[in-house]
Amino acid sequence: MSEENEQQYVEIIDNDGEIVKCEVYDVIDYEDKTYALLLPIDEEGDEDAEVIVMEYVEEGEDCYFQTIDDEDEFQRVCEYIESLDEEDEEE
């Protein structure tokens, strides 16, 4: 994502069918797919510590977030994200 100060917010539906407002923290490319890291925002506007990882899909002019159903794919993506965090800490 760009280094701009502009924050982007989206609303997703959680497993309970509730709408959750999230900040788009980052978007990464990995294994020919794009993934979004979303930070849930509680009602007071504070960010929760738990990051949600979803696949980011673009179809024509439409785009949406999709749950990663494949457990192996999810684990690989999380390990990749963690490796990026470790690289940032080393710098």
N, C-alpha and C positions, 0 to 999 in steps of 0.2 A: 504494500500500500504506500501511497505517497506520504511524505513527511508533513503534509498540511495539518493545520490545527482543527480543521473541520471534522467534526465527529459525525458518523453515520449511524442511524438507528434503524432497526427492523423489528418486526413483531413476528414471533414464531409461536406455534402451538405445541405445548409440552405433552408428555404421555398421559396426563390427566385431562387433556382437552382445554387447558387454561392458556390464555394468551400471555406470553412473556415478552416484555420489551427488552431488547438487547442492543448493546453497542457493538458495531462491527470493529473488533480490535485489530484484526489482520486478515489478509487473504494470501494463501500460499499455493504454489503449484507443486505437485508431487505425483510421480508416476502417471503422467498425462492426464491428470485431473486437477481441479481447483477446489480448495477447501477453505472454509471461513472459520475463523475463531471468534466466537461471540461471547460477550460478557453480559450476563443478565443484570438488569438495573432494577433495584427494589423500588417500592413506592416513594421512598424519601429521595430517590435519585442516587443512592450509594451503589457502587459496584460490588457484587458478590465475588468471592474469590474463585468460584467454580467456573471454568471456561467450557463452553459448549463447542464441539467440533462437528461441523456439518459439511457435506459436499455442496459446493456452489455450482449450479448448473445454469448455463445460458442457452436458450433456444430462440434463435432469431433476436427479436428485440425484448423478449421476456427473459427474466432470470428468477431463480428461486433457490431455496435451501432444501436439501434432501438429507434425511437421516442415513447414516452409514450402517447398513444392515449386516454386512459381512464383518464378522468379529476379527478375522485375520487382517483385513484391510484397515479396520479401525485401529488395531494395535500397531500396524506399520506406520500409519499416519501419526499416531501419538508419539511413537519412538522418534520419528523424524522431527516432530515439533520440539521434543525434549532435546534432541541433538542441536537444534538451532539455538535453544536457550543456553546450552552449555558453551557453544561457540561465542555467543554474546558475552557471557560471563568471563571468558578467557581474554577477551579484547580489552 
